């Protein structure tokens, strides 16, 4: 396949019927999965993005991360992370502070209230992930799904130099 002007392929390799069916199942399935996981987190006042921020901070050394690093790790723009962290800070779940080592960066730190909310929401979230995805697959299929998505991540991450996607 060659590329024409504008970076578009000049010869399209169309999906066959089975590939199209699988692609559409992936698109609809992931849309429904994340909508359900968001619904599961509503009683805690969280969406999946906010939950993931709490998880990332809880797993980081000192329960803190530079905002830029957090944005890269979650594949979000820095402005999106800034707005989300601001809302979470207003709820007392995180704190922002200048980076002590260089004074240029901003650090997001998990608060005790954020840690408590994460501990409260985690069983519901993990149960939902298990019920709506993991338990629907046998181990071999779930492992294959992980391999495929790691390949997608590795390929697309290469297009974002300097990112810390994982």
Secondary structure, 3 states (H helix, E strand, C coil): CCECHHHCECCCCCCCHHHHHHHHHHHHHHHHHHHHHHHHHHHHCCCHHHHHHHHHHHHCHHHEEEHHHHHHHHCCCHHHHHHHHHHHHHCCCEEEEECCCCCCCEEEEECHHHHHHHHHHHHHHHHHHHHHCHHHCCHHHHHHHHHHHHHHHHHHHCCCCCCCCC
